[in-house]
Amino acid sequence: MAEPAPVYKLRSMLQGHSMDVKHVSVVQEPSGALLTASRDKTARMWYQHEDNSHSVRKIYKGHTKYVSCSVYQEPSEEFPSGLIYTGCQDGKIRAFLPDIEDPLFQMDGHAENVTSLFVGKFGTIISGSWDCTAKVWVNRKCTMTLTGHSFAVWAVAILPEVGIMVTASADKLIKLWKAGVSTHTLSGHTDAVRSLAVISSSEFLSAGNDASVRRWSTTGDCLGTYYGHDNYIYSISLLGGGGWVTSGEDRSVRVWRDNAVVQTIYLPAISVWSVAALTNGDIAAATNDGCVRIFTCDPARQATQEIQEIYETELSKVALAAQQELGGVKLTDLPGAEALYEPGARDGQQKMVRNGDAVSVHSWNMAEQKWDKIGDVVGAAGGTTETSGKKLYMGKEWDFVFDIEIDEPKSTLKLPYNTTDSPFMAAQQFIHKNDLSQYYLEEIAQHIITHSGGQKVGTDDG
């Protein structure tokens, strides 16, 4: 009989960012350190303490827009303490010395948001961008531009020892590159491919908006397709022992063993943007509420029972959007609380229960053989990933994509918009792009303000 999978529980929470944490990654030195990137225009280094907590060591500044990703480069002769690289929505890659909060140098080349960075051996860096390209950098210079994708490049990687580079895109394709030339185009995903994880010099995993994980070989063959999420998968990271961990738009982190989900960890947030496996087997998850939460299966590192209970209470109070949870089911068709006496069939299985006019959602906890309440359902029923609050347009992610009806010439045009944009700037750019009359400016701006729910707007892009 197979040994039961270890159960992850909350270890600690890293608080400091004021907006979404878009990316979390592991720093090799010192042990336990983490690097985060955020919509608040900063990246941060977090040091681990003896009591298993973390605190901010440095805040890396100088970004004009939000920071999409950050990565640590191991020490070299030139930089004995290593380097921190950040990818920014302004298209710039900035490098920082770990102990200095201002940029050491900047690498220009991308025209739009730098979504991903990967550091290979001998200092080679590959970057991916919304400008539909990946770029290869050696000694601060762009040595190659990989062109061939038709939409945004969301993820990049370098396979060890074989010189093969991998790019994943919103065009649903993955490309393999050798010496700047595309050698294979891998199709199979049915939506944007968001994340990559390198297994070996000949295999890697991909994950994306079609809620699937795929295993690939460098010969271009798909070796397996695995399902376990209910919505977009944003991030994938390898765990020891052949497993991996994923996160996504369904408020969850999922632990995989033997190609199947063995544990579902729900978070009191909507988007779990990034997940990273630590060297000790713990898991760090970055979310849209500005926090990073660390989970561990080592009882010695788990938070106290009191903190676990506070966390579970916080989780159960999260109001869930009904379009995500109800899927068109009528209230009268839902079972009452007695349905919770019946055990679930698999970890993470969800069940909705009616209590008068209220509906709560529960998730089956296989390890503890009980149903955990993970939220209350609010709002109207019916919906899919398309109504989850994230819109994809031309391979990029937006808070809204409006249909704008134009009289002359008679047409309907798409206007993508983020709540941190200025409505008037967005309207002006839309007018320029579509060669429209300035006559429309105020009308389009008012349309944006009205239909974005009067959300707070800023000056930077989201």
TASUL-V172612 format. One record per pair of residues at least 6 apart in sequence whose ideal C-beta (glycine too) atoms are under 6 Angstrom apart, sorted by the first residue. I is the first residue (numbers start at 0). GAP is how many residues later the second one is. Records with the same first field share a line. If there is no record, write none. Layout:
I->GAP  GAP
This chain:
4->252  257
5->291
6->290  360
7->255  257  287  289
8->293
9->285  293  301
10->283  284  285  290  291  292
11->41  282
12->278  280
13->32  40  278
14->276
15->40
16->21  23  273
17->22  272
18->19  20  21  271
19->19  268
20->15  17  265  271
21->15  46  251
22->14  46  47  251
23->12  250  252  260  262  268
24->10  46  251
25->250  252
26->6  8  45
31->16
32->14
33->12  250
34->10  35  37
35->8  256
36->6  30  32  33
37->29
38->27
40->22  25
41->17
42->17  24  27  43
43->12  15
44->12  13
45->8  10
46->10
47->6
51->249
57->43
58->42
59->36  41
60->40
61->40  41
62->25
63->26
64->23  24  25  395  396
65->23
66->19  21
67->19  45  47
68->18  47  48
69->16
70->14  46  48
71->12
72->9  10  46
73->8
74->7
80->17
81->16
82->12
83->12  14
84->8  10  32
85->8
86->6  27  30
88->24  372
90->19  20  21
91->14
92->14  21  34
93->9  12
94->9  10
95->7  8
96->7
106->33
108->26  33
109->19  21
110->20
111->17  18  19
112->17
113->13  15
114->13  39
115->12  39  40
116->10
117->8  38  39  40
118->6
119->38
123->14
124->12
125->8  10  30  32  39
126->8
127->6  25  28
128->24
129->22  266
131->17
132->12  14
133->12  19  22  33
134->7  10
135->7  8
143->36
145->31
147->27  34
148->20  22
149->21
150->18  19  20  244
151->18  243  244
152->14  16
153->14  40
154->13  40  41
155->11
156->9  39  41
157->7
158->39  42
159->41
160->40
161->39
163->12  14  54
164->12
165->10  30
166->8
167->6  25  28  38
169->22  225
171->17
172->12  14
173->12  19  32
174->7  10
175->7  8
183->36
185->30  34
187->26  34
188->19  21
189->20
190->17  18  19
191->16  17
192->13  15
193->14  40
194->12  40  41
195->8  10
196->8  39  40  41
197->6
201->15  16
202->14
203->12
204->8  10  31
205->8
206->6  26  29  39
208->23
210->18  22
211->13  15
212->13
213->8  11
214->8  9
215->6
216->6
225->33
227->26  33
228->19  21
229->20
230->17  18  19  154  157
231->16  17
232->13  15
233->13  14  39
234->12  39  40
235->8  10
236->8  38  39  40
237->6
238->6  38
239->41
242->13  14
243->12
244->10  30  32  38
245->8
246->6  25  28  38
248->22  139
250->15  16
251->12  14
252->12  19  22  32
253->7  10
254->7  8
260->87
262->84
263->83  84
264->30
265->49  108
266->20
267->46  47  50
268->18  19  20
269->18
270->17
271->13  15
272->13
273->12
274->10
275->8
276->6
281->12  14
282->12
283->8  10
284->8
285->6
295->6
314->59
315->57
317->57
318->57  59
319->41  55  57
320->58
321->55  57  58  59
322->60  64
324->36  52
325->55
327->53  54
333->18  20
335->18
336->16  18
338->14
339->31
343->20
346->19
347->15
348->15
349->11  13
350->11
351->7  9
352->7
358->18
359->13  16
360->13  14
361->9  11
362->9  11
363->7
364->7
389->7
390->7  10
392->8  23
397->18  20
398->19  20
399->17  52
400->13  15
401->13
402->9
403->9  11
404->7
412->21
414->15
416->9  31
417->43  44
418->33  36
419->38  40  42
420->40
421->35
422->22  25  26
423->21
426->14  17  18
